Amino acid sequence: MRFTLFLSLCLALSMIFTPLITIRNKNEDAKKAETVFENTTILEEDTEKITIVRSKSGKEETLAMRDYVIGVVSAEITPLYSDEAIKAQAIASHTYALYKIAQGETLTDNYKKHQAYISPEEAKEKWGEKYDIYSKKITSCVDEVINKVITYEGEIILPAFFAMCSGQTENSKDVWGGELPYLVSVTSTGDTLAENLISEVTVTKEEFENFSSLKIENVPVITLDCSPAGGVKKATVNSKEFTGNEIQQAFNLKSNNFTVKYADDKFTFTVVGNGHGVGMSQYGADFMARQGSTYEEILKHYYTGVEIEEIGNK
């Protein structure tokens, strides 16, 4: 959504934005960021508008950054969440866009590659008769924080976010193999209270064989190597290894935090959370907001060591 190692944008998930990320050399990112920031306080003119590629048409669309952020928030988070959680999402989404612009990328509205976006017309279709209420709420929240971005040591960050986790977020290095100082594991207690925290997916022996190129003749031996937060880094089935992300993608699991059992020629995956688990949990952000936390407290909790900075006047 830095930096000392290299991290690649390779998989994507669901909830709510869940692209994978590229870590580049810190000096390279800093140099690119100069095209967006001057002392991280002045927003250059060319970032007041943004050009995105719409997935359905394949065409480019240029719009005001404010309108883009409103569209992203409308797509990425439920308007039923508390105002402070929505503001936190708005800042994260704006920061993500500016980070990608600094890298020279043209964003899409595809959440599997970047972050989702919907137009006002699409929002009307999504929300129906609630459109006026929801649109007013999200617009008000965005307008309150549109000049704010997230930085780490004076540089804009890539603020990963996702729907919900096991109660503890993931270290970026455990999910993507690269280490970012502001994307480290923190508690997200509220997520454990979510009604839809646990999901289950059943896969037939034949489906698993097609994926794995293994022949399952007896009860397979399955071992899981997990991160401290519970995400599967490596799964070994009959001595053949797979990453948790590979299995998640193959069987459309909500996250790579899962356990698996085999019985009656079927693999049953019990999955915790929704999304890659790195950065800000949207459900957790709402829980914090309902307990009285501000958007700044939420962001500083999920992104370690960051600051919330002003980038200029609109």
Residue, then its C-alpha position, 0 to 999 in steps of 0.5 A: m500500500r519502504f524500505t529495506l528489502f524487496l517485496s513482490l505484488c504477487l497474490a491477492l485476496s478478498m476483503i477488502f483490499t488485499p493485494l500483495i506488495t513490492i518492497r523496493n530499496k529504501n533509497e529508490d522509494a525515497k527518490k521516487a517519493e520526491t515526485v509526490f512530496e516536498n518535505t512530506t508536507i506539500l502535495e504536488e499539483d499532479t496528485e490532486k487528480i488520479t487516473i485509474v483503469r476501470s476493470k470492466s471497460g479497460k478504459e482510463e478514467t481521470l478524477a479528483m483525488r477526493d472523489y477517488v478516495i470516496g469511491v475506494v472507501s465506498a468499495e472497501i469498507t462498510p458504511l455501517y462501521s464507525d466514523e473513526a474507522i472510516k476515516a482511518q480507511a480513507i487515510a490508508s486508501h489515500t496514502y496507498a494511492l500516493y505511494k503507487i503514484a510515486q512508483g509510477e504506477t497507474l492504479t486499477d479498480n481491481y482489488k486483486k491488484h491494487q484497491a477497489y473503487i466504485s463510482p457514485e452510480e455503482a454505489k447507488e446500485k450497491w446501496g439502493e435506498k440507503y445511498d444518500i445516507y451512506s454517501k453522506k457519511i462516507t463523504s463527510c469522513v473523507d473530507e475531514v481527513i483528505n489532507k492526511v497521509i501516513t509516513y514512516e521516518g518522513e516517507i510515505i508508507l504502503p498501508a496494507f489493510f484487510a477485513m479481519c484476522s485471528g486476533q493478531t495481525e501478521n508480520s509482512k515477512d511471514v506473508w510476503g517474505g520481505e520485512l517492513p518496519y511498520l508492518v509488524s504483528v500487533t494484537s487485533t482483539g476485536d476480530t475474535l468477536a466477529e460472527n463470520l470469523i470462521s469459515e469452512v471449505t471442503v475439497t474433494k480428493e480429486e480436486f486436491e490431486n488436480f491442484s497438487s499433482l499428488k496421488i492420494e491413496n491413503v490418509p495423507v500426512i499433513t503438516l503445517d508451518c505457521s506464523p505466530a499469528g496463525g498464517v500458514k507459511k508452508a504446508t507439507v502433504n506427503s512430503k510435497e511442500f506448498t505455501g499457504n498462499e498457494i493453497q488459499q488461492a487454489f481453493n478460494l479460502k478467505s485467508n491463509n490462516f487455516t487448519v485442515k483435516y482429511a476424512d471420507d476422501k475430502f479435505t476440510f479447511t477451517v479458515v480464520g479471518n478474511g484477507h492477508g492479515v498484514g497491516m490494518s484490520q478493518y473489523g479491528a479498526d471498527f472495534m477500536a473506534r467503538q471503544g473510543s479510539t480516534y482514527e489516529e490511534i487506530l492507524k498508529h496501532y496497526y502501523t508501527g512507528v508511523e506519523i499522520e502528516e498533513i500534505g497541503n491544502k485542497 
